[in-house]
Amino acid sequence: MSSLTILIVIIAYFAVLFSVSYITGKNANNAGFFSGNRQSNWVIVALSTIGAPISAVTFVSVPGMVASAGMSYMQMALGFLVGQLLIAYVLIPLYYKMNLTSIYEYLNKRFGVVSHKTGAWLFFISKSTGAAVRLFIVCAVLQLLVFNAFKIPFIVNVLITMAVVYSFTFRGGVRSLVWTDLLKTICLLLSIVLCIVFILRSGVSFEGYGSSPMTRIFFFDDINDSRYFFKQFLAGVFVVIATTGLDQDMMQRTLSCKNYKDSQKNLIVGATVQTIVIFLFLILGFILYTFASSNNIDISGLKGDDVFPYLATGKWFPVIVGIFFVVGFIAAGNSAAGSALTALTTSFTIDILGRSTGNSSEEQVKRTRTIVHACMAVLLGAMIYVVHLLNDDSVIQTVYKVASYTYGPLLGMFCFGMFTRLNVRDRWLPVVAIAAPLITWVVDINSQTWFAGYTFSHERLLLNAALTFIGMLLIAKKQR
């Protein structure tokens, strides 16, 4: 598949995307940007939510991980499903009851303004880092497939990518995102299903599926294995609570539903279909590695993240497979980037700068969020380039590792607020939020020595949250 063909497909997709964004974002006010005016239809939100957590990282990393980890990722996916149910029935009623635009306003009402700012800064660090890593893989694959052929340097690639993301989000915010994410979900599902169909038509069979180590899902035999079931499952539950239920990005479109019952229906339907989609990605990974092996294609020098792009756009499959890959990949990458940019703008404007229609005029809020939106785009572009310079790990693992350190304090803070009646000395909370990840890091790097060979995986998130909870107990005010 030629670079020119890929470029034409990308331009065609963005033409449709910009059309949808323009129509849905027309005449959007601040409430439309931040919360979609709380008028989104739950069915549309549910369909758009299916693809919302599936970024370009998932699109290429999940199929690529079956060679080294089998289908153990399904253990986390089952945890994701349980976590989404907890979000639907515990967090969503709370958010609607308090009529929150930014979910970190809860911390202000529960503990105080310093806690509110601490939570907002934790989200800012978490989301900007995660979004930069996710966008990096979009830029890296585009560099490989398109920009290298035209001798365009990586920095120009980043500038073009961020300009595109900024352009389709600056007008409508959440009001546009619900519809652009719907377009993304349709492209994503068509892409993954049709890629599987066309690759199977190329001669790959499921013979040996049951006996292949690549298809093993459950791991109960070694607690020190990072794939151990309870590590993965519990990590999945709490990772999704932290990175979805306590994440302004993921909650923003969910809170645009008319009421909390519609929001719950959206989450349950979306989570169920997401589990099926993740399984399809893993099936695709098995098919790709089986195809490469049976056709003597040397992929030993490729990282797992590169296998799907390399085979899908190569000479081995019909051109239509490459086209579907490009559409799905671009849809996943840019929609995730758009929602992250919108959420960062919302949280920074409301939580950190304190600008809202409750204390400022409509025009003042619009002017502030417009400036913040542009600054966030520039910041993300700079961070993508830094990730490019430092990249040395499987990207999806990097994303979850970063999340376990940055979302842990948020999880601890919300749990403390919801499950105790204690208040805290608000000014000391930033110390706890910094100390907990640092102690977690020290325990993590010494765990094999201190705990008889035990290796932490994503459950470091739970340790981080628990340390935050304990720290908040230490700074709690005495009850009268």
C-alpha positions in Angstrom: 0.0 0.0 0.0 1.6 3.2 -1.1 2.1 6.3 1.1 0.1 8.4 -1.4 -2.9 6.0 -1.0 -2.7 6.2 2.8 -2.5 10.0 2.6 -5.7 10.1 0.4 -7.6 7.8 2.8 -6.6 10.1 5.8 -7.6 13.3 4.0 -11.0 11.7 3.1 -11.6 10.6 6.7 -10.8 14.1 8.0 -13.1 15.7 5.4 -16.0 13.7 6.9 -14.8 14.4 10.5 -14.6 18.1 10.0 -18.1 18.2 8.4 -19.6 16.4 11.4 -17.7 18.6 13.8 -18.8 21.8 12.1 -22.5 20.8 11.9 -22.7 19.6 15.5 -20.6 22.4 17.0 -22.4 25.2 15.3 -23.5 27.9 17.7 -22.3 25.9 20.7 -22.0 28.1 23.9 -19.8 27.4 27.0 -22.4 24.9 28.4 -22.4 23.1 25.1 -18.5 23.0 25.1 -18.3 21.8 28.7 -21.3 19.5 29.1 -23.2 19.3 25.8 -26.0 21.3 27.5 -27.0 18.0 29.3 -29.1 17.2 26.2 -27.3 14.2 24.7 -29.3 11.2 23.8 -28.1 8.2 25.8 -28.1 5.8 22.8 -25.8 8.1 20.8 -23.6 8.6 23.9 -23.5 4.8 24.4 -22.5 4.1 20.8 -19.8 6.8 21.0 -18.6 5.5 24.4 -17.8 2.1 22.9 -14.9 3.6 21.0 -14.0 6.3 23.4 -11.5 4.3 25.6 -10.1 2.5 22.6 -7.2 4.8 21.4 -4.6 4.2 18.8 -2.6 2.5 21.5 -5.2 -0.2 21.9 -5.6 -0.5 18.2 -2.0 -1.5 17.6 -0.7 -2.7 21.0 -3.4 -5.2 22.0 -3.0 -7.3 18.8 0.8 -7.1 19.2 0.8 -8.3 22.8 -0.5 -11.8 22.2 2.9 -13.1 21.2 4.4 -12.3 24.7 1.4 -12.3 27.0 -1.2 -14.5 25.2 -4.7 -13.2 25.7 -4.2 -12.4 29.4 -5.4 -8.9 28.7 -8.9 -10.3 28.7 -8.5 -10.8 32.5 -8.2 -7.0 32.7 -11.1 -6.5 30.3 -13.3 -8.5 32.6 -12.2 -6.2 35.5 -13.0 -3.2 33.3 -16.6 -4.5 32.9 -17.0 -4.8 36.7 -15.4 -1.4 37.2 -17.9 0.2 34.8 -20.8 -1.2 36.7 -19.4 0.3 39.9 -19.0 3.7 38.2 -22.6 3.5 36.9 -24.2 2.7 40.3 -21.9 4.5 42.7 -20.3 7.5 41.0 -22.8 8.6 38.4 -25.7 9.2 40.9 -23.4 11.2 43.0 -22.2 13.4 40.1 -25.7 14.1 39.0 -26.9 14.8 42.5 -24.2 17.4 42.9 -24.8 18.8 39.4 -21.1 18.8 38.6 -19.6 20.1 35.4 -16.0 19.1 36.4 -16.0 16.1 38.6 -13.2 17.5 40.7 -15.6 20.1 42.0 -16.7 17.3 44.3 -13.3 17.6 46.2 -14.0 21.2 46.8 -17.4 20.6 48.3 -16.2 17.6 50.4 -12.7 18.9 51.6 -11.9 22.4 50.4 -10.3 24.4 47.7 -6.8 23.0 48.1 -8.1 19.5 47.7 -10.0 20.7 44.6 -6.9 22.1 43.0 -4.8 19.0 44.0 -7.3 16.7 42.3 -7.4 18.9 39.2 -3.6 19.1 38.9 -3.4 15.3 39.4 -5.8 14.9 36.5 -3.9 17.4 34.4 -0.6 15.5 34.9 -2.3 12.1 34.3 -4.3 13.1 31.2 -1.6 15.2 29.5 1.0 12.4 30.0 -1.4 9.7 28.9 -2.7 11.7 25.9 0.9 12.4 24.9 1.8 8.7 24.9 -1.3 7.8 23.0 -0.8 10.6 20.4 2.8 9.6 20.1 1.9 6.2 18.7 -0.4 7.9 16.1 2.5 10.2 15.0 5.0 7.3 15.0 2.8 5.1 12.8 2.0 8.0 10.5 5.7 8.7 10.3 6.4 5.1 9.2 3.5 4.9 6.7 3.4 8.4 5.2 5.8 11.1 6.3 9.0 9.2 5.8 8.1 8.7 2.2 7.9 12.4 1.7 11.0 13.1 3.8 9.0 15.1 6.4 10.6 15.2 9.8 8.8 14.0 13.0 8.4 17.5 14.4 6.4 18.6 11.4 4.3 15.4 11.8 3.5 16.4 15.4 2.6 20.0 14.4 0.2 18.8 11.7 -1.4 16.2 14.0 -2.1 18.7 16.8 -3.4 21.3 14.3 -5.9 18.8 13.1 -7.0 17.8 16.6 -7.3 21.4 17.7 -9.4 22.3 14.6 -12.2 19.8 15.1 -12.5 20.4 18.8 -12.1 24.2 19.5 -15.7 25.1 18.4 -18.1 22.5 19.9 -16.2 20.7 22.7 -18.4 17.8 24.2 -21.3 18.7 22.0 -19.2 17.8 18.9 -17.3 15.0 20.6 -20.4 12.8 21.1 -21.0 12.8 17.4 -17.3 12.6 16.2 -16.9 9.7 18.7 -19.9 8.0 17.1 -18.2 8.3 13.7 -15.0 6.9 15.3 -16.9 3.9 16.8 -18.5 3.0 13.4 -15.1 3.2 11.7 -13.4 1.3 14.4 -15.9 -1.6 14.5 -16.0 -1.9 10.7 -12.3 -1.7 10.6 -11.6 -4.5 13.1 -14.3 -6.9 11.8 -13.5 -6.4 8.1 -9.7 -6.7 8.7 -10.4 -10.1 10.4 -12.7 -11.2 7.5 -10.3 -10.3 4.7 -7.2 -11.7 6.5 -9.1 -15.0 7.0 -9.9 -15.0 3.3 -6.2 -14.8 2.7 -5.8 -18.4 3.9 -5.4 -18.1 7.7 -7.4 -20.7 9.7 -8.1 -21.2 13.4 -6.4 -24.6 13.4 -4.3 -24.9 16.5 -6.2 -22.1 18.2 -6.9 -24.1 21.4 -3.3 -25.4 21.8 -1.5 -22.1 21.0 0.1 -20.3 24.0 -1.0 -17.1 22.3 -4.7 -17.9 23.0 -4.3 -18.6 26.8 -6.6 -16.2 28.7 -6.4 -17.2 32.4 -3.3 -17.5 34.5 -3.7 -18.8 38.0 -0.4 -20.7 38.5 2.2 -18.1 39.6 1.4 -15.1 41.8 4.7 -13.5 40.8 3.7 -13.5 37.1 2.5 -10.1 36.0 -0.3 -12.0 34.1 -1.6 -13.7 37.3 -5.4 -13.6 37.2 -6.2 -11.7 40.4 -3.5 -9.1 39.7 -5.0 -8.4 36.2 -8.7 -8.6 37.2 -8.5 -6.4 40.3 -6.2 -4.0 38.4 -8.8 -3.9 35.7 -11.6 -3.0 38.1 -9.7 -0.2 39.8 -7.9 1.1 36.7 -11.2 1.7 35.0 -12.7 3.3 38.1 -9.6 5.7 38.3 -9.1 6.3 34.5 -12.8 6.5 33.6 -14.9 7.2 36.7 -12.4 9.7 38.1 -11.3 11.1 34.7 -12.9 14.3 33.5 -12.2 13.2 29.9 -14.2 10.0 30.1 -17.0 11.4 32.4 -17.5 14.5 30.4 -19.5 12.9 27.6 -21.3 10.6 30.0 -22.5 13.6 32.1 -23.9 15.2 29.0 -26.9 12.7 29.2 -30.2 14.2 30.4 -30.3 12.3 33.7 -28.3 9.8 35.7 -30.5 6.8 34.6 -29.7 7.5 30.9 -26.1 7.9 31.9 -26.1 4.5 33.6 -27.7 2.8 30.6 -25.0 4.4 28.4 -22.2 3.0 30.5 -23.5 -0.5 30.8 -24.2 -0.9 27.1 -20.9 0.7 26.2 -18.9 -1.5 28.6 -20.4 -4.7 27.4 -19.6 -4.0 23.8 -16.1 -2.8 24.7 -15.4 -6.2 26.2 -16.3 -7.9 23.0 -14.3 -5.5 20.9 -11.1 -6.1 23.1 -11.6 -9.8 22.5 -11.8 -9.2 18.7 -8.5 -7.3 18.9 -6.8 -10.3 20.6 -8.3 -12.6 18.0 -6.9 -10.4 15.3 -3.4 -10.6 17.0 -3.5 -14.4 16.9 -4.5 -14.3 13.2 -1.7 -11.9 12.3 1.0 -13.9 14.0 -0.4 -17.1 12.6 -0.4 -15.6 9.1 3.2 -14.4 9.4 4.4 -17.8 10.7 2.6 -19.8 8.0 3.9 -17.5 5.2 7.5 -17.3 6.5 7.3 -13.5 7.0 10.1 -12.4 9.3 8.6 -10.1 12.0 11.2 -11.0 14.7 12.8 -7.6 14.5 9.5 -5.7 15.0 8.1 -4.5 18.3 4.6 -5.8 19.1 3.1 -2.4 18.4 4.5 -2.5 14.9 3.1 -5.9 13.8 -0.4 -4.9 12.8 0.6 -1.7 10.9 3.4 -3.6 9.1 1.3 -6.5 7.9 -1.9 -4.6 7.2 -0.3 -2.0 5.0 2.2 -4.4 3.4 2.0 -6.5 0.2 0.5 -9.6 1.7 -3.2 -8.6 2.0 -5.6 -6.9 -0.4 -5.4 -3.1 -0.4 -8.8 -2.9 1.3 -7.2 -4.3 4.5 -4.7 -1.5 4.6 -7.5 1.1 4.0 -9.6 -0.3 6.9 -6.5 -0.3 9.1 -5.7 3.3 8.4 -9.3 4.5 8.8 -9.7 2.6 12.2 -6.3 3.7 13.4 -6.8 7.4 12.5 -10.3 7.3 13.9 -9.1 5.9 17.2 -6.1 8.1 17.6 -7.6 11.5 16.8 -10.9 11.0 18.6 -9.1 10.0 21.8 -6.8 13.1 21.3 -9.8 15.3 20.8 -11.6 14.2 23.9 -8.4 14.6 26.0 -7.8 18.1 24.7 -11.4 19.1 25.5 -11.3 17.6 29.0 -7.9 19.3 29.7 -9.4 22.6 28.6 -12.5 22.1 30.7 -10.7 21.1 33.9 -8.0 23.8 33.6 -10.6 26.5 32.9 -13.0 25.5 35.7 -10.9 23.9 38.3 -7.5 25.6 38.2 -8.3 29.0 36.8 -11.7 29.1 38.5 -13.6 30.4 35.5 -17.2 29.4 35.1 -20.5 31.0 34.1 -21.3 31.1 37.8 -18.6 33.7 38.5 -17.8 35.2 35.1 -19.7 36.4 32.1 -20.3 34.1 29.1 -17.9 36.1 27.0 -15.1 36.0 29.6 -15.4 32.2 30.0 -15.4 31.7 26.2 -12.3 33.9 25.9 -10.5 32.1 28.6 -11.3 28.6 27.4 -10.3 29.5 23.8 -6.8 30.6 25.0 -6.5 27.5 27.3 -7.6 25.2 24.4 -4.8 26.6 22.2 -2.2 26.3 25.0 -3.2 22.7 25.8 -2.7 21.8 22.1 0.8 23.4 22.2 1.6 21.6 25.4 0.5 18.2 24.1 2.6 18.7 21.0 5.7 19.4 23.0 5.1 16.4 25.2 4.6 14.1 22.2 8.0 15.1 21.0 9.6 14.4 24.4 8.0 10.9 24.4 9.4 10.4 20.9 12.9 11.1 22.3 12.5 8.8 25.4 10.3 5.9 24.0 11.7 2.5 24.9 8.8 0.4 26.1 5.5 -1.2 24.9 3.2 1.8 24.7 0.1 0.3 26.3 2.2 -0.9 29.3 3.7 2.6 29.6 0.2 4.2 29.6 -1.0 1.9 32.4 2.2 2.3 34.4 1.9 6.1 34.3 -1.8 5.9 35.2 -1.0 3.7 38.3 1.2 6.5 39.7 -0.9 9.5 38.8 -4.5 8.2 39.2 -3.7 6.4 42.5 -4.0 9.6 44.7 -7.3 10.5 42.9 -8.7 7.1 43.7 -7.6 7.4 47.3 -9.1 10.9 47.7 -12.5 10.0 46.2 -12.7 6.8 48.3 -11.9 8.7 51.5 -14.5 11.3 50.6 -17.2 8.7 49.8 -16.6 6.0 52.4 -15.8 8.1 55.5 -17.4 11.1 57.2 -14.0 12.5 58.2 -12.7 15.8 57.0 -9.0 16.6 56.5 -6.6 19.5 57.0 -7.0 20.7 53.5 -3.6 22.5 53.1 -1.8 19.2 53.8 -3.4 17.1 51.1 -0.8 18.0 48.4 1.9 16.5 50.6 -0.1 13.3 50.8 -0.7 13.3 47.0 3.0 13.6 46.3 4.2 11.2 49.1 2.0 8.3 48.1 3.3 7.9 44.5 6.9 8.3 45.7 6.5 5.6 48.4 4.7 3.4 45.8 7.7 3.8 43.4 10.2 2.8 46.2 8.2 -0.3 47.0 7.8 -1.1 43.4 11.5 -1.1 42.5 12.4 -3.1 45.7 9.4 -5.5 45.7 11.4 -8.6 44.5 13.9 -8.1 47.3 11.5 -7.2 50.0 8.6 -9.6 49.2 10.4 -12.9 48.1 10.4 -12.2 44.4 7.0 -10.6 44.1 6.7 -8.3 41.1 4.1 -5.5 40.9 2.0 -5.0 37.9 -1.0 -2.7 37.5 -2.0 -3.4 41.2 0.5 -0.6 42.1 -2.5 1.6 41.5 -4.2 0.0 44.6 -1.1 0.4 46.7 -0.9 4.1 45.7 -4.6 4.7 46.5 -4.3 2.8 49.9 -1.3 5.0 50.8 -3.2 8.1 49.9 -6.1 6.9 52.1 -3.8 6.3 55.0 -2.2 9.6 54.6 -5.6 11.3 54.7 -6.4 9.5 57.9 -3.2 11.0 59.4 -4.2 14.5 58.4 -7.9 14.1 59.4 -9.5 16.6 61.7 -10.7 15.4 65.0 -14.4 14.9 65.1 -16.4 16.9 67.6 
